[in-house]
Amino acid sequence: MRMRKDRLFRCACAFATAIALAVPASALPFGKKSGSGTESAKKESAKAAKPARSSRARKVVSPFAVDTGIDFSALSDEGRPDAEKVELAVRWGDCAWLYAYTQRPDADKALAARANSAIALYAGAGNVASFRTGRMSPQVRAVPKDVQEGVFVKPADYLPAVVSALVGRGGASLGNVKVLHDWICDNIAYDADMLFSGRISGQDWESVLKKKKAVCSGYTNLMNEMCRLAGIESVGISGWSKGFGYKGYLEDYTDHAWNAVQVGGRWYLVDCTWDAGIVEWKKFVKRYSTSWLFAAPRVFLYSHLPEKDDSQYYAPALGKEQFVKEPFVEPEFFDFGFAFREPLPDYTTVISAPAEYELSLSGSGKAVYAQLQSTASSSFIPQSVWVNRSGGTVALELDVPDKEKYTVCVFAYNTAGVTWPFYYGIGEFEGSMLPKAEALFAGKKITEKELEHFKSAFYKEPDNGRYYLAEDQFATERNNAVDKILRLLELSPHWGIPIFKFGLVSDGHYAGYGAGVQKYPYAYSAYNAATSTRLVAPLEGSLAAGGSVRFEIESGDYTAFAVSDGVSAGGGLVPMSRDPKTRAFVLEHDIPAESEQLVVFGSRNGRNYEGLWVYAVRQ
């Protein structure tokens, strides 16, 4: 019943602590691997892929297990005709069995074609984009007040009325499934206290409604019951996840549960638990999403592994060893238009030198950045990664400062959209944001009502050191006030969405680039959003005062580049020239001894410049 850890970090890395931090936009991404210590990586992978255990080991029953409700044993009945078995497997979405049938030498050609057709149906997510928008259905708040209140007192008496108010006469449709999913996410909180107590109980749907809390099996059981009342076939799936507390290997018992629903002749996967919110420092924070609503089966398999292959809805079935080896990938990775280029980084990637990876990215208007997170402290190591982009290629260069364990966390956001952070530090909120908001009211920039909305929109969690936004998508007036004030406070509206992450560690021989060293320059958000700009040199994060440096930049985004060291050209900009042969922008520049930093600027029209990245100047 692993809860996702954070909107940014739904899983604990192979070596992550129980604390994860969300970060605002800054710099970087990924694909081709060099200097990755192949043999060491294999040894590390073998060590991490712990599922191979003695067949005589005691069977451990998971407290999070749920019943699928399907008897797959019919497919092993030797007396049952193949034609009947194929139809049953198609009906149940058992792609693993169907694939095995197609590999049989004696497989009937027509039945094999039928099996392959069914398998192909699950290769993608289907026509589900309109349901995966991150917006909650308004029907969630259309349940009559007496029914809404009654269901948490007498669940058996009122739940049919709740379902009727949500989906009318019901029926198997993706829209109806989404409404049920949304109501559960809106009304059931994750029971973090029970999770950390280690004593899981009361996860039947009636107990869940009475408590208004659940762990994953409770969410799953409630979804099954509401679907049953709505006339939608739904089953529960038990398995493993790379969720909160994942250590980089699979335990003997399953730790998570989710649903599959049948609509229009195929099964769709749903995880209400991970879409309901996040857990930070043992506290549940409501954060609705549609990330795990109807995501493709293969996408689920980067973080959810069913206990039985027949519930993967994918073929050929993914094995435990491969599941453990692969990085954690969010559905948004594919929603943004990213694609991996081989080889993928391992969940725990071992390097013997600086490494490079490449991703493909289709479309435009997407910013990309990443950060390196320390396992020991959960803090982010500044300027430890760099991204270069060229057309549809996103190249990630990364390194480790020492022999400790780290996590590479990659983020993206739409440059045309607005995504505010869902929390602020207590010091920042009380010491800066609130006083400035009150000053806005005093200066008649906002109304008293808007100020009240702003103050009431956030709640304080002292143990976490944060103020969280009390999420309510339907509080339009309040949300508009918050948006207005945050804009007036000139805070960054670009909060990165996590797309994937993986562990990074030295092979034990490689010492890293050194603690306290600024490995790469600091990238501004404008550079993160550039779609075809590559910094060739210098890649070092700090430059020597009094020294000479050669700049070389390739770009299809900007028509001009310039640098400012705060001293040269009267503190103004020193322009770069364009190499007539390579068409790269170049500059030989002497750094004044009194300079403290050097900023690189780019211009799209030759007149207006924006800061792209900055180097520290060391004395």
C-alpha atoms as one frame of an Amber mdcrd trajectory, in Angstrom:
protein
   0.000   0.000   0.000   2.821   2.260  -0.733   1.638   5.801  -0.833   3.286
   7.993  -3.383   5.821  10.048  -1.590   5.373  13.485  -3.004   3.861  15.050
  -6.096   7.446  15.283  -7.238   8.588  12.014  -5.729   6.058   9.244  -5.640
   8.652   6.652  -4.783  11.575   6.354  -2.486  14.710   5.729  -4.511  16.842
   2.665  -4.067  18.639   4.581  -1.396  16.294   7.473  -0.638  15.337   8.481
   2.857  11.802   8.812   4.148  11.883  12.486   3.266  11.650  14.004  -0.205
  11.688  17.635  -1.195   9.864  19.383  -4.007  11.858  21.921  -5.959  11.018
  24.870  -8.209  12.299  25.171 -11.762  16.064  25.289 -12.355  18.254  23.215
 -14.833  18.399  19.740 -16.898  17.437  16.036 -18.688  18.796  12.616 -20.374
  19.760   9.313 -22.999  23.184   7.915 -24.047  25.514   6.557 -21.405  29.290
   6.903 -21.262  31.755   5.887 -18.603  28.991   4.034 -16.797  31.016   1.209
 -15.304  29.186  -1.657 -17.027  30.597  -4.517 -14.962  30.108  -2.673 -11.707
  26.613  -1.766 -12.786  25.838  -5.431 -13.407  27.068  -6.359  -9.953  25.057
  -3.564  -8.359  21.977  -4.550 -10.339  22.355  -8.175  -9.294  22.615  -7.074
  -5.698  19.536  -4.862  -5.988  17.431  -7.426  -7.817  16.773  -9.256  -4.597
  13.574 -11.129  -5.546  15.383 -14.400  -6.237  14.788 -16.308  -3.007  14.572
 -19.908  -1.920  11.454 -21.671  -3.183  11.074 -23.078   0.328  10.780 -19.618
   1.849   7.692 -19.049   3.963   4.825 -17.439   2.063   4.145 -14.031   3.567
   0.588 -12.743   3.308   0.486  -9.026   2.604  -1.889  -6.874   4.681  -2.497
  -4.924   1.480  -3.651  -7.850  -0.658  -6.975  -7.609  -2.502  -9.029 -10.182
  -4.389  -9.051  -9.849  -8.182 -12.402 -11.581  -8.429 -11.283 -13.484 -11.536
 -10.488 -17.193 -11.573  -7.665 -17.456 -14.068  -7.297 -21.197 -13.398  -9.679
 -21.895 -16.283  -6.823 -21.047 -18.646  -4.785 -23.961 -17.305  -7.624 -26.459
 -17.745  -6.202 -28.988 -20.212  -9.669 -30.232 -21.090 -10.905 -26.812 -22.203
 -10.629 -26.073 -25.973  -8.014 -23.508 -27.052 -10.672 -21.397 -28.748 -12.534
 -21.050 -25.470  -9.345 -20.274 -23.560  -8.350 -17.575 -26.030 -11.747 -15.908
 -25.691 -11.546 -16.064 -21.908  -8.038 -14.552 -21.966  -9.236 -11.808 -24.305
 -12.206 -11.153 -22.035  -9.949 -10.923 -18.976  -7.166  -9.002 -20.704  -4.637
 -11.702 -19.839  -1.971 -10.629 -22.323   0.655 -12.858 -20.694  -1.357 -15.993
 -21.462  -2.259 -14.765 -24.946   1.393 -14.072 -25.736   2.421 -17.506 -24.495
  -0.222 -19.031 -26.750   1.099 -17.201 -29.824   4.553 -18.675 -29.138   3.283
 -22.238 -29.193   4.369 -24.218 -32.289   0.907 -25.761 -32.503  -1.009 -22.484
 -32.125  -3.940 -22.112 -34.467  -3.259 -19.245 -36.902  -6.697 -17.699 -36.547
  -6.597 -17.920 -32.753  -3.050 -16.541 -32.704  -4.198 -13.595 -34.810  -7.059
 -13.037 -32.377  -4.591 -13.140 -29.484  -2.175 -10.695 -31.138  -5.020  -8.319
 -31.880  -6.021  -8.319 -28.215  -2.418  -7.778 -27.087  -2.073  -4.819 -29.472
  -5.126  -3.215 -27.854  -3.120  -2.745 -24.646   0.034  -1.375 -26.285  -1.128
   2.201 -25.637  -3.437   4.020 -23.250  -6.340   4.336 -25.674  -8.451   7.425
 -26.243  -8.183   8.755 -22.696  -6.470  12.159 -22.977  -9.680  14.094 -22.278
  -9.993  12.362 -18.894  -6.380  12.868 -17.820  -6.406  16.659 -17.525  -5.794
  17.087 -13.809  -9.216  18.674 -13.463 -11.749  17.165 -11.071 -15.260  16.476
 -12.353 -17.792  19.064 -11.064 -20.220  16.183 -10.544 -18.210  15.311  -7.430
 -19.838  18.213  -5.604 -23.331  17.479  -6.941 -24.160  14.863  -4.300 -27.036
  16.118  -2.074 -25.809  17.300   1.306 -27.798  14.786   3.364 -26.553  11.919
   1.196 -22.939  13.168   1.286 -23.029  13.408   5.081 -24.978  10.196   5.577
 -22.587   7.977   3.642 -19.870   8.539   6.250 -22.232   7.436   9.027 -24.213
   4.623   7.396 -22.226   3.619   4.306 -24.386   0.668   3.268 -27.523   2.793
   3.351 -26.209   5.837   1.518 -23.487   4.679  -0.884 -25.991   3.587  -3.600
 -27.467   7.104  -3.481 -24.008   8.657  -3.714 -23.185   6.599  -6.787 -26.557
   7.436  -8.337 -25.946  11.148  -7.796 -22.522  10.822  -9.396 -23.247   8.713
 -12.462 -27.040   8.596 -12.774 -28.098   5.205 -14.039 -24.481   4.245 -14.353
 -22.984   2.070 -17.014 -19.469   1.265 -18.111 -17.950   4.462 -19.481 -14.611
   6.146 -18.903 -16.427   9.288 -17.812 -18.295   7.420 -15.090 -15.105   5.750
 -13.885 -13.413   9.146 -13.659 -16.271  10.615 -11.584 -16.033   7.737  -9.099
 -12.241   8.070  -9.007 -12.576  11.817  -8.404 -15.119  11.435  -5.592 -12.856
   8.984  -3.779  -9.811  11.242  -4.202 -11.809  14.230  -2.971 -13.285  12.553
   0.097 -10.874   9.866   1.318  -7.602  10.871   2.939  -4.587   8.610   3.029
  -4.164   7.088   6.499  -0.534   7.999   7.095  -0.842   7.311  10.831  -1.883
   3.721  10.139   0.888   3.289   7.580   3.603   4.352   9.986   2.091   2.401
  12.889   2.672  -0.802  10.927  -0.764  -2.130  11.950  -3.068  -2.225   8.939
  -6.744  -2.971   9.589 -10.271  -1.943   8.626  -9.759  -1.645   4.884 -13.170
  -2.899   3.780 -15.149  -0.225   1.970 -17.591   0.395   4.832 -14.811   0.978
   7.365 -13.055   3.279   4.915 -16.135   5.451   4.529 -16.744   5.631   8.272
 -13.166   6.780   8.883 -12.821   8.821   5.676  -9.306   7.380   5.607  -7.646
   4.437   3.896  -4.437   2.850   2.758  -4.187   1.440  -0.756  -6.289  -1.688
  -0.188  -9.056   0.469   1.266  -9.045   2.790  -1.745  -9.115  -0.261  -4.007
 -11.986  -1.951  -2.167 -14.064   1.238  -2.177 -13.475   1.739  -5.888 -14.596
  -1.844  -6.539 -17.812  -1.371  -4.573 -18.704   1.965  -6.183 -18.038   0.500
  -9.621 -20.258  -2.474  -8.786 -23.090  -0.148  -7.838 -22.544   1.792 -11.079
 -22.631  -1.344 -13.227 -18.912  -1.185 -14.045 -16.736  -4.272 -13.811 -13.776
  -3.546 -11.551 -11.119  -5.794 -10.022  -8.410  -5.216  -7.455  -4.758  -5.894
  -8.216  -2.139  -6.701  -5.576   1.501  -6.115  -6.328   4.675  -4.202  -5.635
   5.355  -0.540  -6.213   8.252   1.864  -6.215   6.342   3.919  -3.693   7.059
   5.308  -0.249   9.791   3.240   1.399  10.896   1.310  -1.699  14.460   0.102
  -1.115  15.434  -0.959  -4.615  14.333  -4.587  -4.301  11.087  -6.502  -3.836
  10.020  -7.814  -0.468   8.477 -11.282  -0.037   5.050  -9.686   0.371   3.222
  -7.280  -1.906   2.980  -3.678  -0.730   0.410  -1.972  -2.918  -3.015  -2.383
  -4.507  -4.851  -0.683  -7.348  -7.765  -1.289  -9.742  -8.530  -2.346 -13.277
 -11.899  -1.478 -14.795 -13.443  -2.835 -17.970 -14.895  -0.363 -20.440 -15.666
  -0.966 -24.086 -14.066  -4.388 -24.254 -10.720  -3.525 -22.649  -9.335  -3.046
 -19.172  -8.008   0.287 -17.878  -5.782   0.755 -14.843  -6.638   3.155 -12.004
  -4.716   4.012  -8.828  -6.884   6.196  -6.590  -4.300   6.055  -3.788  -1.554
   7.798  -5.731  -4.021  10.250  -7.289  -5.467  11.330  -3.919  -2.408  13.107
  -2.600   1.101  12.813  -1.200   2.909  11.900   1.992   5.562  14.264   3.319
   7.305  13.721   6.632   4.569  11.310   7.759   1.830  13.814   6.892  -0.784
  13.336   4.176  -1.203  16.321   1.860  -4.206  16.347  -0.447  -2.997  16.743
  -4.040  -5.499  15.516  -6.616  -4.192  14.282  -9.946  -5.167  12.127 -12.899
  -1.651  10.786 -13.395  -2.692   7.240 -12.554  -6.119   7.328 -14.146  -6.093
   5.235 -17.357  -2.311   5.426 -17.813  -1.077   2.809 -20.292  -0.213  -0.637
 -18.874   3.464  -0.313 -19.838   3.615   3.066 -18.106   2.213   1.504 -14.932
   4.892  -1.178 -15.103   7.647   1.347 -14.465   6.321   1.679 -10.910   3.560
  -0.955 -10.384   4.267  -4.689 -10.729   1.263  -7.014 -10.257   1.866 -10.120
  -8.181   0.561 -12.198 -11.089   1.459 -11.723 -14.742  -2.187 -12.067 -15.782
  -2.885  -8.634 -14.268  -0.181  -6.753 -16.197  -2.369  -6.245 -19.286   0.870
  -6.245 -21.221   2.989  -8.736 -23.159   5.540 -10.085 -23.042   5.182  -9.911
 -19.270   7.712  -7.838 -17.350   9.765  -9.903 -14.893  10.730  -8.929 -11.371
  14.384  -8.454 -12.236  13.582  -6.040 -15.068  11.097  -4.150 -12.891  13.727
  -3.656 -10.196  16.314  -2.573 -12.749  14.272   0.105 -14.536  14.125   3.749
 -13.390  10.978   5.239 -11.889   9.019   6.916 -14.689   5.953   9.106 -14.237
   3.048   9.015 -16.721   3.757  12.697 -17.385   7.051  11.699 -18.997   5.089
  10.339 -21.936   2.315  12.957 -21.707   4.906  15.680 -22.329   6.133  13.845
 -25.427   9.357  12.375 -24.043  10.738   9.038 -25.167  13.751   7.068 -24.005
  16.731   6.297 -26.147  18.564   3.105 -25.336  20.022   2.271 -23.009  17.819
   3.358 -20.124  19.620   4.278 -16.932  19.325   1.603 -14.257  17.303   2.315
 -11.130  20.693   2.395  -9.472  23.151   3.554 -12.128  26.815   3.032 -11.321
  29.329   5.349 -12.989  33.112   5.347 -13.260  33.271   8.800 -14.914  30.885
  11.641 -15.812  27.858  10.177 -17.622  25.637  11.365 -20.442  22.103  10.345
 -21.418  19.832  11.374 -24.227  16.064  11.667 -24.444  13.796  12.370 -27.356
  11.227  15.137 -26.992   8.487  15.918 -29.492   6.515  19.135 -29.692   7.393
  22.573 -28.382   6.753  24.808 -25.395   8.306  22.508 -22.782  10.967  23.429
 -20.273  13.219  20.739 -18.836  15.532  20.708 -15.837  16.837  18.312 -13.199
  18.667  18.181  -9.919  20.873  15.800  -8.007  19.549  14.827  -4.579  21.672
  13.483  -1.740  20.432  10.253  -0.182  21.946  10.999   3.187  20.488  14.484
   3.660  17.676  14.610   1.053  19.098  17.993   0.051  19.680  18.988  -3.551
  23.240  19.497  -4.760  23.302  22.729  -6.768  24.745  22.845 -10.264  25.444
  19.116 -10.453  23.686  18.479 -13.743  23.485  20.182 -17.112  21.149  19.895
 -20.079  21.791  20.667 -23.710  18.939  20.618 -26.212  19.101  20.343 -29.954
  15.838  19.985 -31.825  14.179  16.823 -30.533  17.191  15.679 -28.515  17.602
  16.426 -24.830  21.097  15.569 -23.621  21.727  15.216 -19.925  25.240  15.459
 -18.509  25.660  14.520 -14.881  28.209  13.566 -12.286  28.555  12.864  -8.564
  30.656  14.930  -6.139  31.909  11.934  -4.161  31.292   8.247  -3.461  28.001
   8.783  -1.653  24.609   7.819  -3.116  22.465  10.263  -5.089  19.242  10.478
  -7.065  18.855  12.226 -10.410  15.408  13.869 -10.475  14.195  15.199 -13.829
  11.355  17.731 -14.203   9.410  19.456 -16.957   6.674  22.047 -17.359   4.708
  23.748 -20.108   6.116  27.229 -20.661   2.711  28.636 -21.602   1.023  27.358
 -18.440   1.019  28.434 -14.810   1.769  25.936 -12.049   2.280  27.411  -8.597
   4.094  25.502  -5.847   1.757  23.701  -3.455   3.803  24.697  -0.426   6.143
  27.401   0.871   8.579  27.323   3.760   7.273  28.734   7.039  10.021  31.361
   7.134   9.328  32.514   3.588   5.565  32.547   4.039   5.445  34.321   7.401
   8.520  36.498   6.946   8.009  37.622   3.370   4.834  36.549   1.601   2.292
  37.512   4.261   3.820  40.938   5.011   4.034  41.701   1.296   0.433  40.581
   0.766  -0.674  42.901   3.570   1.337  45.695   1.957  -0.537  45.042  -1.289
  -3.804  45.527   0.594  -2.505  48.686   2.257  -1.528  49.977  -1.175  -5.003
  49.133  -2.505  -3.602  46.603  -4.986  -5.887  43.895  -3.576  -9.142  43.909
  -1.650  -9.641  42.880   1.963 -11.601  39.849   0.755  -8.742  38.782  -1.507
  -6.310  39.078   1.392  -8.606  36.935   3.560  -8.827  34.342   0.812  -5.049
  34.261   0.523  -4.525  33.775   4.257  -7.167  31.056   4.530  -5.907  29.183
   1.462  -2.783  27.939   3.245  -2.442  25.828   6.372   0.623  25.377   8.539
   2.382  22.065   9.228   5.013  22.932  11.836   6.576  19.450  11.779   7.177
  19.784   8.047   8.300  23.406   8.234   5.824  24.349   5.533   2.608  26.106
   4.656   0.554  23.978   2.260  -2.120  25.131  -0.124  -5.448  23.660   1.024
  -6.473  22.219  -2.313 -10.010  22.867  -3.556 -10.429  23.125  -7.303 -13.991
  24.390  -6.915 -13.153  27.378  -4.671 -12.938  29.628  -7.727 -13.029  32.998
  -5.961 -10.375  31.917  -3.467  -8.155  30.385  -6.137  -8.379  33.521  -8.283
  -7.320  35.629  -5.300  -4.347  33.381  -4.594  -3.289  33.489  -8.252  -3.551
  37.278  -8.348  -1.511  37.800  -5.183   1.212  35.324  -6.144   1.591  37.157
  -9.463   1.818  40.501  -7.689   4.453  39.031  -5.391   6.393  38.178  -8.574
   6.945  34.569  -7.555   7.844  31.973 -10.156   4.726  30.476 -11.768   6.640
  27.498 -13.162   6.662  24.592 -10.761   8.249  21.588 -12.422   6.413  18.298
 -12.742   8.525  15.203 -12.077   8.915  12.949 -15.102  11.439  10.330 -13.970
  14.314   9.620 -11.624  17.067   7.133 -11.010  19.884   6.538  -8.564  23.462
   7.560  -9.324  26.498   6.279  -7.470  30.241   5.946  -7.991  31.619   2.495
  -8.724  33.790   2.887  -5.626  36.916   3.797  -7.567  35.677   7.036  -9.099
  36.154   9.850  -6.561  33.718  12.297  -8.190  34.249  15.943  -9.008  34.731
  17.045  -5.385  32.523  18.259  -2.556  31.616  21.950  -2.643  32.575  22.298
  -6.301  30.149  23.990  -8.678  30.281  21.413 -11.430  28.150  23.284 -13.992
  26.842  26.844 -14.436  23.563  27.856 -12.826  20.811  27.839 -15.466  17.934
  30.317 -15.456  14.394  29.337 -16.430  14.821  30.983 -19.853  17.554  28.470
 -20.663  15.436  25.573 -19.375  12.786  26.568 -21.922  15.197  26.934 -24.860
  14.543  24.136 -27.348  17.728  24.138 -29.408  20.683  25.606 -27.537  23.887
  23.755 -26.689  26.662  25.084 -24.495  29.866  23.630 -25.909  32.269  25.482
 -23.603  32.943  26.277 -20.876  30.870  23.753 -18.929  32.612  24.428 -15.620
  30.465  26.151 -13.036  33.196  28.513 -11.854  35.831  30.452 -13.791  39.125
  31.867 -12.566  39.383  35.609 -11.986  42.104  37.116 -14.127  42.039  34.169
 -16.508  41.024  33.850 -20.130  38.090  31.755 -21.320  36.682  30.787 -24.704
  32.912  30.651 -25.083  31.296  28.484 -27.739  27.526  28.111 -28.084  25.388
  26.448 -30.742  21.819  27.689 -30.948  18.738  27.720 -33.106  16.803  29.715
 -30.500  18.828  32.924 -30.309  20.246  35.264 -32.931  22.804  36.871 -30.620
  24.705  36.157 -27.399  26.647  38.361 -25.000  28.358  38.111 -21.633  28.541
  40.434 -18.676  31.169  40.177 -15.962  30.068  43.359 -14.196  33.293  45.152
 -15.130  34.106  44.911 -18.847  32.348  47.288 -21.236  31.496  49.505 -18.316
  29.553  46.718 -16.684  27.526  46.219 -19.844  27.331  43.420 -22.397  30.251
  42.042 -24.372  28.864  40.584 -27.611  29.856  37.261 -29.105  30.590  36.804
 -32.790  29.534  34.012 -35.098  32.068  31.594 -36.526  31.560  31.687 -40.321
  32.347  27.981 -40.682  30.637  26.301 -37.716  27.970  29.014 -37.235  28.582
  28.708 -33.492  28.666  31.825 -31.318  32.192  32.354 -29.958  34.088  34.769
 -27.739  37.622  34.899 -26.299  37.186  36.770 -23.028  39.561  37.931 -20.303
  37.889  37.853 -16.894  38.746  40.894 -14.755  40.337  40.129 -11.397  37.623
  42.077  -9.566  34.721  40.227 -11.238  32.458  38.130  -8.961  30.262  36.397
 -11.527  29.761  36.145 -15.254  26.319  35.954 -16.872  25.563  34.765 -20.408
  22.658  36.474 -22.174  20.770  35.533 -25.317  18.641  37.588 -27.695  16.033
  36.381 -30.144  15.841  39.687 -32.015  19.275  41.277 -31.492  17.856  43.956
 -29.190  16.259  42.450 -26.095  18.393  40.095 -24.022  17.490  37.572 -21.329
  19.770  35.864 -18.822  20.448  32.224 -19.620  23.091  31.001 -17.188  25.646
  32.318 -14.735  29.184  31.310 -13.732  30.752  31.983 -10.371  34.147  33.694
 -10.557  36.661  32.315  -8.091  39.466  34.478  -6.771
